[in-house]
Amino acid sequence: MPFGIADLPEPRLTTWAVHPPDIARAAAASARAGADLGPVVSMSRERPDGVRLDWRLATTHPAPLHGVTPFLIDWETSPHPAAGDLPRAGLLSLRGFHPDPRAVTAVLRAIG
């Protein structure tokens, strides 16, 4: 399972994603700032209705800085999976805590 979720003893948020304008540039900036996400990898799958989804992803496990900084995703020309008739929920806030907030801030600034 991705992000090590098969090994979790209970449900929890393990990381989060952002969609930068240029995923390769953002991945390089993240690495320079101290959160190396590894190479940008092309991935795909076919939905049950036959629609093919293609995306590029930059992530690694374990996540740098304990997942407080995001992994990167680019959905390319594929429809976003959340754009369908799925239940929706709003995000009111998101807080992250880390013993080295300066390191986290450096990565977040680097990726914009």
BELWODA-V492137 format. One record per pair of residues at least 24 apart in sequence whose C-alpha atoms are under 10 Angstrom apart, sorted by the first residue. I is the first residue (numbers start at 0). J is the second residue. D is the distance in whole Angstrom. If there is no record, write none. Layout:
((I:J:D) (I:J:D))
This chain:
((1:58:10) (1:59:9) (1:60:8) (2:58:9) (2:59:8) (2:60:6) (2:61:7) (2:62:8) (2:66:9) (3:60:7) (3:61:7) (3:62:9) (12:66:9) (12:67:10) (13:61:10) (13:62:9) (13:65:8) (13:66:6) (13:67:8) (13:69:10) (14:58:10) (14:62:8) (14:63:10) (14:65:8) (14:66:5) (14:67:6) (14:68:7) (14:69:6) (14:70:7) (14:95:10) (15:66:7) (15:67:8) (15:68:7) (15:69:5) (15:70:6) (15:71:9) (16:56:10) (16:57:10) (16:58:9) (16:66:10) (16:68:9) (16:69:5) (16:70:5) (16:71:5) (16:72:7) (16:73:10) (17:68:10) (17:69:6) (17:70:7) (17:71:5) (17:72:6) (17:73:8) (17:110:9) (17:111:10) (18:56:10) (18:69:10) (18:70:9) (18:71:6) (18:72:5) (18:73:6) (18:74:8) (19:71:7) (19:72:7) (19:73:7) (19:110:8) (19:111:8) (20:72:10) (20:73:8) (20:110:10) (20:111:10) (21:71:10) (21:72:10) (21:73:8) (21:110:10) (22:55:8) (22:56:8) (22:57:8) (22:71:7) (22:72:7) (22:73:7) (22:110:9) (23:55:9) (23:56:10) (23:57:8) (23:71:9) (23:73:10) (24:109:10) (24:110:8) (25:57:9) (25:70:10) (25:71:8) (25:106:10) (25:109:7) (25:110:5) (25:111:8) (26:56:9) (26:57:7) (26:58:9) (26:70:9) (26:71:7) (26:72:10) (26:109:9) (26:110:8) (27:57:10) (27:109:9) (27:110:9) (28:105:10) (28:106:8) (28:107:10) (28:108:9) (28:109:5) (28:110:6) (28:111:9) (29:63:10) (29:68:9) (29:69:9) (29:70:9) (29:71:10) (29:105:9) (29:106:5) (29:107:8) (29:108:9) (29:109:6) (29:110:6) (29:111:10) (30:63:10) (30:106:8) (30:109:9) (30:110:10) (31:105:10) (31:106:8) (31:109:8) (32:102:8) (32:103:9) (32:104:9) (32:105:6) (32:106:5) (32:107:9) (32:108:9) (32:109:6) (32:110:9) (33:63:8) (33:64:9) (33:102:7) (33:103:9) (33:105:8) (33:106:7) (33:109:10) (34:58:10) (34:59:10) (34:62:8) (34:63:5) (34:64:7) (34:65:10) (34:66:10) (34:68:8) (34:69:9) (34:70:9) (34:102:9) (34:103:9) (34:105:9) (34:106:7) (34:107:10) (35:59:8) (35:62:9) (35:63:7) (35:64:10) (35:70:10) (35:106:10) (36:60:9) (36:61:10) (36:62:8) (36:63:7) (36:69:9) (36:70:7) (36:71:8) (39:71:9) (39:72:9) (39:73:10) (40:72:10) (41:72:10) (41:73:9) (41:74:10) (42:74:10) (43:74:10) (43:77:10) (46:80:9) (50:77:9) (50:78:9) (51:77:7) (51:78:9) (52:76:8) (52:77:5) (52:78:7) (52:79:8) (52:80:8) (53:77:6) (53:78:9) (53:79:10) (54:78:10) (54:79:10) (63:103:10) (64:97:8) (64:98:9) (64:99:9) (64:100:10) (64:102:8) (64:103:7) (64:106:10) (65:96:10) (65:97:8) (66:95:9) (66:97:10) (66:103:10) (67:94:9) (67:95:6) (67:96:7) (67:97:7) (67:100:10) (67:103:7) (67:106:10) (67:107:10) (68:95:9) (68:97:10) (68:102:10) (68:103:6) (68:104:9) (68:105:10) (68:106:7) (68:107:7) (68:110:10) (69:103:10) (69:106:9) (69:107:8) (69:110:9) (71:110:9))
